[in-house]
């Protein structure tokens, strides 16, 4: 098993960010991280994002609200952050508590500050193949890893486990744009192991700890683990059962140490692009 570590990919993105950051006159752009409640995966992502922004020489401010905040109050607070001219980009940690109308927030966010691709405007651009909008950071991070390690995408059979609008569906569009042949699996997919064993690129984004074991992969496959879970002992783990893969001839992003570092690096890249008003 070959490990596709995230650190060198993050370092390559950092070099790009530093080059673009040098074009900005005045203070470094500022990221607003908005969190409601204390979900462990949100806290983990927030810590990683703050650490990455500071390491890249960018400014970051967190806004934390209680889990029982009312829809009306949260919208008022969000509007203030969204309209702050010193806020170059916004990262909204989701899902939001049930009393908050999440779709209303998605419609409110300024597409130019929407670094994680939640605005209907940006999602529409991703689905139409338009590069002038921000794609979700995690979905884009998958593409960054594949390209950094020179893993061909064109013509490959790619299978994604997970159909969320956060990862599965937008990632399918990004892979299609790179001319992969894409299959999306979900909870109602029949004989899912058989479908996944046909993948040359397999992306595990089910949100279920260690769901994907050796029965899901064939030798020679590239396996991207998107999952961030806590196991029964509270330890961080992915959607892939990494120990079961040890004897397999595959390439795998580990958890921790894999895609997470790349996702926050993509977030930093998006922040600088938002400040410059320039997208790929």
LUMVOLO-604496 format. One record per residue: x, y, z of N, C-alpha, C in turn. Coordinates in steps of 0.1 Angstrom, whole numbers, padded with zeros to 4 digits, always signed. Layout:
# residues N
XYZXYZXYZ
...
***
This chain:
# residues 280
+0008-0012+0000+0000+0000+0000+0009+0013+0000
+0006+0022-0009+0013+0034-0010+0004+0045-0004
+0010+0053+0005+0002+0064+0011+0004+0077+0003
-0007+0083+0000-0007+0096-0007-0009+0107+0004
+0002+0112+0009+0001+0121+0021-0003+0135+0016
-0010+0142+0025-0015+0156+0021-0004+0167+0022
+0006+0165+0031+0015+0176+0034+0022+0181+0021
+0028+0173+0012+0034+0178+0001+0025+0185-0009
+0012+0181-0010+0002+0187-0018-0001+0201-0012
-0002+0202+0001-0005+0214+0008+0007+0224+0005
+0019+0219+0006+0031+0228+0004+0031+0234-0010
+0027+0226-0020+0027+0231-0034+0016+0242-0035
+0005+0240-0029-0006+0250-0029-0001+0263-0022
+0006+0261-0011+0011+0272-0003+0020+0281-0012
+0029+0275-0020+0038+0282-0029+0029+0291-0038
+0019+0285-0043+0010+0293-0052+0003+0304-0045
-0001+0302-0033-0008+0312-0025+0001+0323-0022
+0014+0320-0018+0024+0331-0015+0026+0339-0027
+0027+0333-0039+0029+0341-0051+0018+0351-0054
+0005+0346-0052-0006+0354-0054-0008+0365-0043
-0004+0361-0031-0005+0370-0019+0004+0382-0021
+0015+0380-0028+0024+0391-0030+0018+0402-0039
+0008+0399-0046+0001+0409-0054-0009+0418-0047
-0011+0414-0034-0021+0422-0026-0014+0433-0018
-0019+0445-0020-0014+0456-0013-0022+0458+0000
-0016+0461+0011-0023+0463+0023-0024+0450+0031
-0034+0450+0041-0035+0438+0050-0038+0425+0042
-0034+0414+0047-0037+0401+0041-0052+0399+0042
-0058+0392+0033-0072+0390+0033-0077+0382+0045
-0089+0384+0050-0094+0378+0062-0105+0369+0059
-0104+0357+0065-0114+0347+0064-0123+0347+0077
-0136+0346+0075-0146+0345+0086-0150+0330+0086
-0147+0324+0098-0152+0310+0100-0164+0311+0109
-0176+0306+0104-0188+0307+0112-0192+0293+0117
-0194+0291+0130-0197+0278+0135-0209+0280+0145
-0219+0271+0144-0230+0271+0153-0230+0258+0161
-0228+0259+0174-0227+0247+0182-0213+0241+0183
-0212+0229+0188-0199+0223+0192-0197+0209+0186
-0202+0207+0174-0200+0194+0168-0185+0191+0166
-0181+0178+0170-0166+0175+0170-0160+0176+0156
-0167+0172+0145-0161+0174+0132-0159+0188+0128
-0169+0197+0132-0168+0211+0130-0156+0217+0137
-0154+0213+0150-0143+0218+0158-0130+0214+0151
-0129+0201+0146-0117+0196+0140-0113+0204+0128
-0124+0207+0119-0122+0214+0107-0118+0228+0110
-0124+0234+0120-0121+0248+0123-0107+0250+0128
-0102+0240+0137-0088+0241+0141-0079+0240+0129
-0081+0231+0120-0073+0230+0109-0073+0242+0100
-0084+0248+0098-0085+0260+0090-0078+0272+0096
-0080+0274+0109-0073+0285+0115-0058+0283+0115
-0053+0271+0118-0039+0268+0117-0033+0271+0103
-0041+0266+0093-0036+0268+0079-0036+0282+0075
-0046+0290+0078-0046+0304+0074-0034+0311+0081
-0032+0309+0093-0021+0316+0100-0007+0311+0094
-0006+0299+0091+0007+0294+0085+0009+0300+0071
-0002+0303+0064-0001+0308+0051+0000+0324+0051
+0000+0330+0063+0001+0344+0064-0012+0351+0061
-0023+0345+0064-0036+0351+0061-0043+0353+0075
-0052+0362+0075-0060+0365+0087-0072+0357+0088
-0076+0353+0100-0088+0345+0102-0095+0349+0115
-0108+0350+0115-0116+0352+0127-0127+0343+0127
-0129+0337+0139-0140+0327+0141-0152+0334+0148
-0164+0331+0143-0177+0335+0149-0184+0323+0154
-0186+0322+0167-0192+0310+0173-0206+0314+0179
-0216+0306+0175-0230+0309+0180-0235+0297+0187
-0244+0299+0197-0249+0287+0204-0258+0279+0195
-0259+0266+0198-0267+0257+0190-0282+0260+0190
-0287+0267+0200-0301+0270+0201-0304+0284+0196
-0295+0290+0189-0297+0304+0183-0309+0303+0174
-0317+0314+0174-0329+0314+0166-0326+0317+0151
-0334+0313+0142-0332+0315+0128-0331+0330+0125
-0340+0338+0131-0339+0352+0129-0327+0359+0133
-0322+0355+0146-0310+0361+0151-0298+0357+0143
-0297+0344+0139-0286+0339+0131-0285+0346+0118
-0296+0348+0111-0296+0355+0098-0291+0369+0100
-0295+0376+0111-0291+0390+0113-0275+0390+0115
-0270+0381+0123-0256+0380+0125-0248+0377+0112
-0254+0367+0105-0247+0363+0092-0247+0375+0082
-0258+0382+0082-0258+0394+0072-0247+0404+0076
-0245+0406+0088-0235+0415+0093-0221+0411+0088
-0218+0398+0090-0205+0392+0086-0204+0393+0071
-0214+0389+0064-0214+0388+0049-0212+0402+0043
-0217+0412+0049-0216+0426+0043-0204+0433+0048
-0196+0427+0058-0184+0434+0063-0173+0435+0052
-0169+0447+0048-0160+0449+0037-0146+0443+0040
-0143+0441+0053-0130+0434+0057-0131+0419+0056
-0142+0414+0054-0144+0399+0052-0142+0396+0037
-0131+0390+0034-0128+0386+0020-0135+0373+0016
-0136+0364+0026-0142+0351+0024-0148+0345+0036
-0158+0336+0034-0166+0330+0044-0165+0315+0043
-0163+0309+0055-0165+0294+0056-0176+0292+0066
-0187+0286+0062-0198+0283+0071-0198+0268+0073
-0196+0264+0086-0195+0250+0089-0209+0244+0090
-0212+0234+0083-0225+0228+0081-0224+0213+0085
-0236+0207+0088-0249+0212+0087-0253+0221+0099
-0262+0230+0096-0267+0239+0107-0278+0233+0115
-0280+0237+0127-0291+0231+0135-0305+0233+0128
-0314+0224+0131-0326+0223+0123-0335+0235+0123
-0334+0244+0134-0342+0256+0134-0338+0267+0124
-0326+0265+0119-0321+0275+0110-0324+0271+0096
-0329+0279+0088-0333+0276+0074-0320+0277+0065
-0313+0266+0064-0300+0266+0057-0300+0271+0043
-0311+0268+0036-0312+0272+0022-0313+0287+0021
-0319+0293+0031-0319+0308+0031-0305+0314+0032
-0297+0308+0041-0283+0312+0043-0275+0310+0030
-0277+0299+0023-0270+0296+0011-0274+0307+0000
-0286+0311+0000-0290+0322-0009-0285+0336-0005
-0283+0338+0008-0278+0351+0013-0263+0353+0010
-0255+0343+0011-0241+0344+0010-0236+0351-0003
-0227+0360-0002-0222+0367-0014-0214+0356-0021
-0217+0353-0034-0210+0343-0041-0195+0346-0043
-0191+0358-0042-0177+0362-0043-0169+0359-0031
-0177+0357-0019-0171+0354-0007-0173+0340-0002
-0180+0333-0010-0185+0319-0007-0173+0309-0011
-0164+0307-0002-0152+0300-0005-0154+0285-0006
-0165+0280+0000-0168+0265+0000-0179+0261-0009
-0183+0270-0019-0192+0266-0029-0206+0262-0024
-0212+0270-0015-0226+0266-0010-0236+0275-0017
-0232+0286-0023-0242+0295-0030-0248+0288-0042
-0261+0290-0044-0267+0284-0056-0260+0289-0069
-0254+0301-0069-0247+0306-0080-0235+0298-0083
-0227+0295-0072-0214+0288-0074-0217+0273-0077
-0227+0267-0071-0231+0253-0074-0235+0252-0088
-0243+0261-0093-0247+0261-0107-0235+0262-0117
-0225+0270-0113-0213+0271-0121-0205+0258-0121
-0204+0251-0110-0197+0239-0109-0204+0228-0118
-0217+0228-0117-0225+0218-0125-0225+0221-0140
-0223+0233-0144-0222+0237-0158-0208+0237-0164
-0198+0234-0155-0184+0234-0160-0178+0247-0161
-0184+0257-0154-0179+0271-0154-0169+0273-0143
-0157+0276-0146-0146+0277-0136-0146+0290-0129
-0156+0299-0132-0156+0312-0125-0163+0313-0112
-0166+0301-0107-0172+0300-0093-0164+0291-0084
-0165+0293-0071-0158+0284-0062-0165+0270-0061
-0157+0260-0062-0162+0246-0059-0160+0243-0045
-0168+0234-0039-0165+0230-0025-0151+0226-0023
-0145+0231-0012-0130+0229-0010-0126+0214-0010
-0134+0206-0003-0130+0191-0002-0131+0185-0016
-0141+0188-0024-0142+0182-0037-0130+0186-0046
-0127+0199-0045-0115+0204-0053-0102+0198-0047
-0101+0195-0034-0089+0189-0028-0087+0175-0034
-0097+0168-0037-0096+0154-0043-0088+0156-0057
-0093+0165-0065-0086+0167-0078-0072+0172-0076
-0069+0180-0066-0055+0185-0063-0046+0173-0060
-0051+0164-0052-0043+0153-0048-0040+0144-0060
-0050+0141-0068-0048+0133-0080-0038+0139-0090
-0039+0152-0092-0030+0159-0101-0016+0160-0095
-0015+0162-0082-0001+0164-0076+0006+0151-0078
+0000+0140-0075+0007+0127-0076+0006+0121-0090
+0003+0129-0100+0003+0125-0114-0005+0112-0117
-0017+0112-0110-0026+0101-0113-0035+0105-0124
-0035+0097-0135-0043+0101-0146-0058+0100-0142
-0066+0110-0147-0080+0110-0145-0088+0107-0157
-0083+0113-0168-0090+0111-0181-0092+0096-0185
-0105+0093-0188-0108+0080-0192-0109+0069-0181
-0106+0073-0168-0106+0064-0157-0120+0062-0152
-0122+0050-0147-0135+0047-0140-0134+0052-0126
-0142+0062-0122-0142+0068-0109-0155+0065-0102
-0154+0060-0090-0166+0057-0082-0166+0065-0069
-0177+0072-0066-0178+0080-0054-0188+0074-0045
-0185+0071-0033-0194+0066-0023-0199+0078-0015
-0212+0083-0018-0217+0095-0012-0223+0104-0022
-0235+0109-0020-0241+0117-0030-0245+0131-0025
-0238+0136-0014-0242+0149-0008-0238+0160-0017
-0244+0172-0015-0241+0184-0022-0228+0190-0017
-0223+0185-0006-0210+0190-0001-0198+0183-0008
-0199+0170-0011-0188+0163-0017-0192+0155-0029
-0201+0146-0028-0203+0136-0038-0207+0142-0051
-0218+0150-0051-0223+0155-0064-0214+0165-0071
-0209+0175-0063-0199+0184-0070-0186+0178-0074
-0182+0168-0067-0170+0161-0071-0172+0153-0084
-0184+0148-0085-0187+0140-0098-0186+0150-0110
-0190+0162-0108-0189+0172-0119-0174+0176-0122
-0166+0177-0111-0152+0180-0113-0145+0169-0120
-0148+0156-0116-0142+0145-0123-0147+0144-0137
-0159+0146-0140-0164+0146-0154-0157+0157-0162
-0154+0168-0156-0147+0179-0163-0133+0174-0167
-0128+0165-0159-0114+0159-0162-0115+0147-0171
-0127+0144-0176-0130+0133-0185-0129+0119-0179
-0132+0118-0166-0134+0105-0160-0148+0100-0163
-0150+0087-0162-0163+0081-0162-0167+0078-0148
-0178+0085-0144-0181+0086-0130-0194+0078-0126
-0193+0071-0115-0205+0064-0109-0206+0069-0095
-0218+0072-0090-0221+0076-0077-0228+0065-0070
-0223+0060-0058-0229+0050-0050-0235+0057-0038
-0246+0050-0032-0252+0056-0020-0258+0044-0012
-0267+0048-0002-0272+0037+0007-0281+0027+0000
-0286+0031-0012-0295+0021-0019-0289+0015-0031
-0276+0016-0032-0269+0010-0043-0268-0005-0040
-0272-0013-0050-0271-0028-0048-0257-0033-0051
-0253-0043-0044-0240-0049-0046-0229-0038-0047
-0229-0029-0037-0220-0018-0037-0205-0022-0038
-0202-0033-0031-0188-0037-0031-0183-0041-0046
-0192-0047-0053-0189-0051-0067-0187-0039-0075
-0196-0029-0074-0195-0016-0081-0181-0010-0078
-0178-0009-0065-0166-0002-0061-0153-0010-0066
-0154-0023-0066-0142-0030-0071-0139-0028-0085
-0148-0022-0093-0146-0019-0107-0139-0005-0108
-0137+0002-0097-0132+0015-0098-0117+0015-0099
-0112+0024-0108-0097+0027-0108-0094+0039-0098
-0104+0047-0096-0103+0058-0086-0116+0056-0077
-0114+0054-0065-0125+0052-0055-0124+0063-0045
-0135+0071-0043-0136+0081-0033-0146+0077-0022
-0141+0076-0010-0150+0072+0001-0154+0085+0008
-0167+0088+0006-0173+0100+0013-0187+0097+0018
-0187+0086+0025-0200+0081+0031-0203+0087+0044
-0193+0091+0052-0195+0096+0065-0197+0086+0075
-0192+0074+0073-0193+0062+0082-0179+0056+0084
-0176+0057+0097-0162+0052+0101-0159+0038+0096
-0147+0037+0089-0141+0025+0085-0151+0016+0077
-0160+0022+0070-0170+0014+0062-0163+0006+0051
-0154+0013+0044-0147+0007+0032-0136-0002+0036
-0137-0015+0034-0126-0024+0038-0121-0030+0025
-0113-0041+0026-0106-0046+0014-0115-0052+0004
-0128-0055+0008-0137-0061-0002-0142-0050-0012
-0139-0038-0010-0144-0027-0018-0134-0023-0029
-0122-0029-0029-0111-0024-0038-0105-0035-0046
-0100-0032-0057-0092-0041-0065-0078-0036-0065
-0068-0045-0067-0054-0041-0068-0052-0031-0079
-0044-0021-0076-0041-0010-0086-0050+0002-0085
-0060+0001-0076-0069+0013-0074-0062+0024-0066
-0067+0036-0068-0064+0048-0060-0076+0051-0052
-0074+0051-0039-0085+0053-0029-0083+0066-0021
-0092+0075-0023-0092+0088-0016-0102+0088-0005
-0097+0089+0007-0106+0089+0019-0110+0103+0024
-0122+0106+0022-0127+0119+0025-0132+0120+0040
-0134+0109+0046-0141+0108+0059-0133+0114+0070
-0140+0121+0079-0135+0126+0092-0144+0121+0103
-0140+0110+0110-0149+0104+0120-0141+0102+0133
-0149+0099+0143-0143+0095+0156-0147+0081+0158
-0137+0072+0161-0140+0058+0164-0146+0056+0178
-0147+0044+0182-0153+0041+0195-0144+0046+0207
-0131+0048+0204-0122+0053+0214-0120+0068+0213
-0127+0074+0204-0125+0089+0202-0114+0093+0193
-0107+0083+0187-0096+0086+0178-0101+0090+0164
-0094+0099+0157-0098+0103+0144-0096+0092+0134
-0105+0089+0126-0104+0079+0115-0112+0083+0103
-0110+0076+0092-0117+0080+0080-0128+0070+0077
-0133+0070+0065-0143+0061+0060-0137+0048+0056
-0124+0047+0055-0117+0036+0050-0110+0028+0062
-0112+0015+0062-0105+0007+0072-0091+0004+0068
-0082+0014+0071-0069+0014+0066-0061+0001+0070
-0062-0004+0082-0055-0017+0085-0058-0028+0075
-0070-0029+0071-0074-0040+0062-0068-0038+0048
-0062-0027+0045-0057-0024+0032-0041-0026+0031
-0035-0029+0042-0021-0030+0043-0015-0039+0033
-0021-0050+0030-0015-0060+0021-0019-0058+0006
-0027-0048+0004-0033-0046-0010-0024-0036-0018
-0023-0039-0031-0015-0030-0040-0024-0019-0044
-0025-0009-0035-0033+0003-0038-0026+0015-0034
-0031+0027-0037-0026+0040-0032-0038+0046-0024
-0035+0051-0012-0045+0056-0003-0041+0069+0004
-0051+0078+0005-0048+0090+0014-0052+0086+0028
-0042+0087+0037-0045+0083+0051-0053+0093+0059
-0059+0089+0070-0066+0098+0079-0062+0095+0093
-0056+0104+0100-0052+0118+0096-0040+0118+0087
-0037+0130+0082-0025+0132+0073-0027+0131+0058
-0040+0131+0054-0043+0130+0040-0050+0142+0035
-0063+0140+0031-0070+0151+0024-0073+0163+0032
-0074+0162+0046-0077+0173+0054-0068+0185+0052
-0055+0182+0052-0045+0193+0050-0047+0200+0036
-0051+0192+0026-0052+0197+0013-0065+0206+0012
-0075+0201+0019-0088+0209+0019-0086+0223+0025
-0079+0224+0036-0077+0237+0042-0067+0246+0033
-0058+0239+0026-0049+0247+0017-0057+0252+0005
-0067+0244+0000-0076+0249-0010-0084+0261-0005
-0089+0260+0007-0096+0271+0013-0087+0284+0013
-0075+0283+0017-0066+0294+0017-0064+0300+0002
-0063+0291-0007-0062+0295-0021-0074+0303-0026
-0086+0298-0022-0098+0304-0025-0099+0318-0019
-0094+0319-0006-0094+0332+0001-0086+0343-0007
-0074+0339-0011-0066+0349-0019-0072+0352-0032
-0078+0342-0039-0084+0344-0052-0097+0354-0050
-0104+0352-0039-0115+0361-0036-0111+0375-0034
-0100+0377-0027-0094+0390-0024-0090+0397-0037
-0084+0389-0046-0079+0394-0059-0090+0396-0069
-0101+0389-0067-0112+0389-0076-0109+0381-0089
-0100+0371-0087-0095+0363-0098-0097+0348-0095
-0104+0341-0105-0106+0327-0104-0100+0320-0116
-0097+0307-0114-0090+0300-0125-0098+0301-0138
***
